[in-house]
Amino acid sequence: MKLRGLYAITDSQLLAGGKLLPYVEAALKGGARLLQYRDKSSDEARRLREAEALRELCTRYGAQLIINDDAELAARLGVGLHLGQGDGSLAAARALLGRQAIIGGTCHASLDLADAALKEGASYIAFGRFYNSLTKPGAPAATLELLDQARQRFQAPIVAIGGVTLDNAPELIARGAGMLAVIHALFGAESADEVERRARAFSALFDAA
């Protein structure tokens, strides 16, 4: 699967109250190619249930499910994994999940971290935050110049994350981001129909690039 397009990331607070599945399905209908299930709670039974349901939706819409920071859950479901800095070894995750699994690594604003991630077997490298982010307001700021440098240095798909909106997305794509990881600008919506509309708008930016 070519790693390009809208990369939707769930937020347990934003998608509380029964919104998770209908809003995710709307994002997938709108063209999201990757979906990251991000839930930091300790309720393993609920997380397993939700991840299984999300895997079914991704399969239905031809997308890929990525689990945030839980290699065991990813292995159990046979899906991908995203690891932040300090969340475990990418090399160990690759050994556990096999050669075919999509595994991403958080690289903040560091080309050196990206280089290390790729050497450990990462499928894609994620830089950010690029703009003010509600999810991680204190994360190191990345620049458009960093994207230029990463595109020249690496062949791997590049993900941009952090405050991505429909307004600033085009410049990120133009500077080399093959995927845009979006949370609030996608799921902070009043209805599933609005999520689908936003997803289609983000996806159309890649068609135009």
N, C-alpha and C positions, 0 to 999 in steps of 0.2 A: 504494500500500500504506500502510495506517495504521501509523504507528510507535508501537506499544504492545505491552508484554509483556516476556518474558524475552529478554535480549540476552547470549548466551553468547560468551565470549572464550577462545580457546585459549591454552595455555601449553606451550611446547615441552618444558620439563622435566617438567611434570606429566603430559603426554600422550606421553612417550617410550615406547619399547619396544612399538610397535605399537598403542598405545591410541588414537591420534588419530582414525582413522575410526570404529571401533566406538563410542567414547565420544561423538563428535560426533553420530553417527546416533541414539544414545540420547537425547541432549539435544533433537534435532529431533523425535523421536517424542514426547517429553514436552511439546512445544509451544513450544520456542524459536523466536522470530520472526526475529531477526537473529543472525548468526554472524560474529564478527570473527576472522579468521586473523591471529594475532600471532606472528611468528617473526623474531627479530632477527639470525639467522645470515646468513652471506654465501654460503650454498650456493644459488645461484639456481636451478639445475636441480631440486633437491629441492623448493624452495619452489614452483616452478611446478607440479610434479607434484602436490604436496599440495593446492595451491589449486584445481587443476582437479578433483581428486577431491571436494573440499569443495563446489565449485560444483555438481557433479552431485547431491550429497546435498541441498543446499539446494533445488535445483530440484524434486527428488522430493518434498520435504516442504513445499513452498510457502513457504520462508523466503528471506531475502536474505543473500548473502555480502558481507562488508565486509573489505577488505584494510587492514591496519594500516601506515600510513606508506610505502606504495610505490605511487605514482600510476601508474607505468609498468605494473606488474603488474595493477593494477585496470583500466587501459585495455585491456590485452591480453586480459583475460578478460571485459570488459564488465560488471564488477561495481562495488560501492560502495567507499568509501575512508574511513578515519578518520585524521585528522592531529592529532598532539600539537602543543603549542606549540614552535616552532622546527623543525618537521618539514616546512616548506614552506608555500607560499601556498595558502590555500583558494580564492582567486579563480582562481589558475592551474590548480588541480585541477578547478574547475568548468568552466573553459574547455576543458580536456583531455577531461573525461569526459562533458560535455554536461548538458543541463537535467534529464534524467530520473534521473541517478545519485544514489544516497543518499550524501551526504558529511557526516561528522560532525567536530566540532572539540572538542578538550579545552579546557575553560575553568577548570579548577582550582576556585578559590572566588571567581571574579571575574565580576560582572555586566558589567563593561566589556569583558572578553574575550569574553563571550557576545554582546554587542551587536556587537562587531567581527566575530566569526565569522559572524553572520547577515547582516551587510552584505556580506560576501565570498561569500555563497552557501551557507552551511551548511544542511543539511537538519534537523539536530538539534544540540543543545548538551549537552555532557557535563560535569557537575560532580562533583568528588570530590577527595580521598577523604573519605568521611563517617565511616568507622570505621577502626580499625587494619587496614592492608592488608599482606598478605604480598608482593604484587607490587611495590608502591611505598610502602615504609614511610616515606619522607621527603617524600611529596607534601603540598602544602598542605591543611590540613583544611577541609572545607566543613561547613556547619551546616544544620540543618533550617530555620532562619529564612531562610537563603539560598534554599532551595527555595520558600518562601512568596513571597519577593520576585521570584524568577525567574518564577513562575507568574503573578504580577500584571503583570509587565512584558513578557513575551514570549508570543507565540502558538505558537512552534515547540515541537516535542516536546523534553522534558527527560529526559536520561539521568542516573541516579545510579550512581556507581561507587566502589569502594573499601571492602572489608571487608563487603560486602552478604551477609547470611545470611537464612535463613527467619525468624529471630526478629526482626531489625530491618527486614526488607523492608516489612511493612505500614505502618509510620509514614512511610517514604519515599514510598510510593504515595499515602498520605493527604495528604501535604504537596505533592504535585504531580509526582512522578516518573512519567512515562509509560512509561519503560523502566528496567529494572534490569540493569546490566552485572555479570555474575557469572563468576568464574573458579574459585577454590578451593572455594567452597561448593557448586559444581556438579560440577566435574571431580575434586576431591580425594576420589575414591570408590574402593571396593574392586572394583567391577564395573560393567559397562555398565548392568545392571539397576538398580543404585543411582543411577546418573546419571539414568536415565529417571524414576525415582521422585522424585528431587529436582526435576527439570525440571517434572514435573506439579504438584508442590507449589507451586513458584514461579508457574507459569502460573495456577493456581487462585486465587492472591491477586488477580490482575487481574480475574478473573471476578467476584470478590466485591466489588471496589471500586466 
